[in-house]
Amino acid sequence: MIQKSTLALFAVAGLFGCATTDVGEYRSEKPALDLAQYFTGTIDGWGMFQDRSGKVVKRFHVRIDAKWEGNRGTLDEHFEYADGEKQNRVWTLVKDGDRYTGTAADVVGNALGQAQGNALHWNYLLALPVDGRVWNMDMDDWMYLIDENTMLNRTTMSKFGLRVGEVTLSFRKR
């Protein structure tokens, strides 16, 4: 029989397992990430979506045409999936110091993020069509600048607090 103290220990361990890294832990990492500097011009990305078991479900290429005017940026994303499907998303970003706010047609409300050092951490709700229905997925999105032309991106998708899958991307500036 499991004792209450053992159950409490598992509950606390479960809470720590769900904890996320604070973006401030990257503040001294170089090169420093400034989205307005990195996302200017044309950027190519290659990525995949893995379901919760780790199986690769979708692979894709994305071309991003990006420009900034002052503290406001536009990222025009053109996705082409391995199965031939095409998709377009246009982000509007606003920079305020090390914080960013983003909107797009399929983002519910605002994406909120903060950059520190070489990292950016975003959180947003994405309206994702699945089998004729739209699911609002919680997106926990991390970007890491590797060098002036290369960025890695990893996003965990969840619904009702349960991990649904992950998106992994590699970006390269032209």
Secondary structure, DSSP 4 states (H G I P E B T S, - for coil): ---HHHHHHHHHHHHHHH----GGGGTT-SSPP-HHHHSSEEEEEEEEEEETTS-EEEEEEEEEEEEEETTEEEEEEEEEETTS-EEEEEEEEEEETTEEEEE-TTEEEEEEEEEETTEEEEEEEEEEEETTEEEEEEEEEEEEEEETTEEEEEEEEEETTEEEEEEEEEEEE-
